[in-house]
Amino acid sequence: MSLGSPLRSRRGLTLLELVLAVGLFAILSLAVFELLEGTLVTWRKSEVRRNQMETSTAVLELIAKDFQSLEGGSGGDLVAEWETFDTNSDGRRETVWPRIRLVRQASASDAARVALQAQQTVDGPDLTEVCWTVLPTRGDESVGTLWRGERLVHGGLSESAEAPKPSASFFDASFVKRDGSVEAGSLDELTEGVLWFQVLLATQTSAVNDGWTLGDGLEDASTSWDAWRSGRPDETRHEWNEPPSGMPRVGEEALLPRRVRVAMEFEDPTQRKRRTRLSSDIAATEVAVTVDDETRVPKVGGFMRIDAEWMEVKSKSGRRLTVKRGARGTEAEPHDAGARISHGETVVREVIVPTYREDWKL
């Protein structure tokens, strides 16, 4: 046997085999990368949605607790109204947010907690005033920040010698400023990223078992409330401040709604960065909208917000949408190409006010 025979029997990779191996490895790597990327995107979306649902659930639970504890006696009160804001500094108040002020019954622990925060002691009925409001977010006025405040009713507390003076009542005329903001330091910030926050209220004549509808009829729900009918919601601010048609006469006790429906939408900051935008300018009268990415808009029947205007999606054909302008109490206005399209998932909670026992079995 020749000494060179074993060497000649050894074979290496040819150039073609090497190229095929590298190409196959690249394809497999790309497939694995895309699989991981898709998994991460799905995980991020699920995580954002879970966080939004947790925030929405916690907020709605707290709101429901407030409405379920409404005080209906002579010391009770409830004002639900809408405030407008000039968020784009054009001199016109185009953005609308709700504000709710109420008096609720408080447990001993709730009253003690509020009194401790205010450096006061409870000395009387356990009643508290609560204020909910949405204000434009500083630095990003296209979304809102949710605020809530709670204070003991003056008749139910006593002030210690070193304690600060109790804050003014949420129902005082000076509490709400002319620009729609509220007394500084009176409320606590709960969360940012609010796209939509609506409170609907049912009078004694509202028919809401088959759905809540807005209108001027006795069977319709109301967007505002004044427990003592003293003209506190300012009708000049927004049409939704008009008193409901089915509001009965007030007696010696605060007049309360039968039922309350709260709807909210949030948008996470990471979602806002990935939202699609308008592909071209649209006038205030146009109902056709073209977007950059049709996969990043709500489904038909959903709502989307461009600047301060809400639109309802009526149909979709590729990147072209047909919409109903000026939805959710906003006004149709022109928008520039590149304007961001925002939307969120609506979370709803209905509350039966215990004062009206005939509704308990609904």
N, C-alpha and C positions, 0 to 999 in steps of 0.2 A: 504494500500500500504506500502510495506516495505521501510525503510529509505535507504537501500543499492541499491535499484533498479536503480535510476538515475545514480549512479556511475558505475554500471555494464554495463549500456547502452552506455557509452562513449568509443570510440575506437581510438587508436593511429595508426601511420604508422607502418606497419610491416617492418622488415629489408629488405625484398625483394622489397617492394614498395620504400623504401628509396634509395636502390641501383639503381633501375630503374629511379627514379627521378633525381638522381645525374648524371647517365649516359646520360639521355636525355638532361639535362642542358649542359653537357660537349660537346655533339654532336652539339647542337645549338650554343654554344659559339664558337666552332671550325669553324662551317659554317660561322658565322658572321665574325670571324677573317679573314678567307680566302677571304671572299667577300670584306672586307675592304682592305686587303693586295693587292688583285688584282686591286681594284679601285685605290689605291695609286700608284702601279706600272704603271698602265696605265696613271695616271695623271703625274707621273714623266717623263715617256717617251714622253708624249705630250708636257710637259713643256720644256724638253730638245730640242725636235724637233722645238718647236716654237722659242726658243732662237737662235738655229742654223739658222733657216730661217730668223729671223730678222737680225742677223749678216751678213749672206750671202747677203741678199737683200741690206742692207746698203752699204756693200763693193762693190757689183756689180754696184750699182747705181753711186757710186763715180768714179769707173773705167770707166763706160760708159760715164759719163760727161767729163772725161779727153779726151777720144778718140773722142767724138763728137766735142770737141773744138780744135782739132789738128790744128796747124799753118802750112799751106802749102806753105808759101812764102819763100823768101831767108833766113829768120831767123828761119825757122822751122827745126825740127829734130825729129827723132824717131829711137831708137835702142832697139830691143827686142832680148834677148839672154838668154842662160842657163848656170848656174854656178853649179859646182860640189863641194861637201864637204865630208871630211872624218869624218863621225859622230860616228864611232865606234872605232876610234883611232887604226886602223890596218895598216895605211900607204897607204890605197887605197881610192880614192875619189869615193864613191859609191852612195851618195845621190845627187839628182839633183833638183834644184829649179830655177824658172825663175827670170829675172830682166828686167824691162821696164823703159826706160828713154825717155822722150818726151818733146817737147815744145808746149804749148797750149796757145790759146787766153784766156784772163781773163777779166771778167767784172770789172768795176770800184771798186765795193765792194770787189771782190776777191783780186784785186791788192792792195787795201788799207789794207785789212786784213793781207796779206803776208808782206807788207811793215811795218806794225805796229809791227808784231812779230819780224822782223829783225831790228827794230829801224831805218827805212829808209823811204824816201819819194819818191813817184812815180813822175818821170819826163821824160815821153816818152811813147812809145807804151806799152800797157798793155799785156805783154807776160810773162809767167812764165815757168820755168822748173819744171818737176815733175818726181819723181823716185818712182817706185814700186819695192819691192823686198821681197823675203822670205828668212829668215835666220834660221838655226837650233836653236831651243829653248834651252837655257841654262838649264842644269839639266835634259832635256828630248829631246835629239837630234833626236829621232824618229819622232817627229812632228816639224812643222815649226812655226815661228812667222812672221806675215805680217807687213811690214813697209812701210810708205809712207812719202815722203818729198816734199816740194814745195819752190821755191825761185824765186825771180824776176830776169829777165834777166838783166845783168849789164847795157846794153844800155838803159834800161827803168827805172832807178832809180838814185837817187842822195843820197849821204851819208851825214848824219848830222855830226857835228864836234865831238860829243861825242859818236857816234854810233860805234859799233864794225865793223871790216873789213868784207865786204861781204864774205860769204862762197864761196869756189871754185865751179865752174860749175859742175853739175852732169856728164857732158860729158868729163871732164878733165881726162887724163890718171891716175892721182894720186887719183881720187875719189874711184876707186875700188882697194882694196889691193890684194896682191898676193894670199892670202888664200881665196879670194872670198868675204870677208867682205867689208864694205864700210866705208867711213870717219866717225869717231865717232861724234855723236851729230848732224849729218846732216839730219837724218830721225826721224820720230816719230813712235812709236809702235802703231799699230792699234788693233791687236788681236792675240792670240795664238791659238793652236789647229788646225793649217792648215795641212791637210793630202795631199791635191792635189790642185795645182793652175796651170792652163795652159792657154796660150794665143795663138790662131791660127789666122793667117792673110791671107787675100785673095789678090792675085795680080790681074792684069788686065785680066789674062787668067784663073784664078781659077774658077772652076765650083762648086759652093757651094749651089745652090738653092735646090738640092736634097740630101744634106748632105756634111759634111766636111770630106775629106779624106787626109791622109798624104802619100807622095810618091815623086818620082823624076819627075813626069810628069808635063806638063804645066797646066793641069787641077786640080792639087792638091793644097792644102793649104800649107802655110809655117809656120814653128815654130820659125823663126827668121826674123829680119828685120834690114836694115841699110839704112836710108833715103838718105845718100850721097854715098853709096857704097864705103866706105873707109876701109873696112875690120875690123870693130870693133868687131863683135861677133867672139870669139876665137873658131875656128873649132877643135882645139886640146882638148878643154875642154869637148865637147860633140857633138855627130853627129847632134843633132838638131840645132846647130849653123851654119850649112851649108846654103849658100844663096839659095833662092828659084829659081826654074827653070824659072818661068815666070816674074822675076824682069826686068822691062823695063829699058831703059837707063835714067840716071839722067840728067835733064836740069839745068836751073838756079834756080829752086825751089825745095824744099824738096820733095822727092818721098814718097807718103803715100799709105797705103793699101786701097783697096776698102771697105772691110768689116773686122770686128774683132769678134772673138768668144772667150768668156772668160768662163772657167769652174772651179768651186771650190768645195772642200769638206772640211768640218770641223768635228772635233770630240771633244765632250765635255769631260772634265776630269772625270766626273762621269761615262760616258759611257766607258771610257778606263779601269776603274776598273772592269767593268762587262764583258769585252770582253772574248771570249773563247780563248783557246791556243792549240798549236800543241800537239797531243798525243804522237808523236814519232819523232825522227830525220828524216830529209829528205835531200837527196843529191841534188846537183845542176841540175841533169839530171832527177829526178823523177817528174812525173806529177800527182801522186796520193798523196793526203794529207788527214790525219786523224785528226779530231779535237775532243775536249772534249764535245762540245755542238753544234750540227748541227743547232740549232735554232738561233744561234748568228753569222751567217755568211751571206754574201750577197746572193741574189737570183742568179739563173743561168743567166749569161750575165753580172753580176756585177763584181766589182773589190775589192780585199782585199790586204792589205799590211802587210807583215811579215818582220820585221827589215827594211831594205832599199828597199826591192824588192816588186814590184806590181805583182799580179797574177790575171788573169781573170778566173772566175768560169765557167767551161764548162758543168759540170753535177754534180748531187748530189745523193748519195745513202746512207741514214742514216748519220753516222758520216764521211763517206768517200767521198771526193771531187776529181773530176778530173779538173785540172787547166791548163791554158796556162802560162808558166813561162816567166819572164822577160818582163812584160807588161809595158806600159806607159814610155818607154825609159829607164827602169832599166835593170840590168843584173841578170840572175839566179845565185843564190849562195846557199850554204848549210845552213840549219837552225836547231837549237837544239830543242828537246822536251821542251815544256813549253813556247816557243816563243809566244808572244801575236799577235793576228790577229786583225788588225784595219781596219775599213771601215767607210764611211760616205755616206750621200746622196748628189749626184751631183746636183749642181745648175748651170744653163747655162744662159748666156746673150749674145745676138748677137747685134752688133752695126754697123750701116751704117755710114761710114765716109762721112760727107756732101760735101767734095770736089768733089766726084763722083756723080753728079746729076742724071746720068742715072740709078742709083740704087735706087733712092728714092721711086719708085713705086713698088718695088719688094715685 
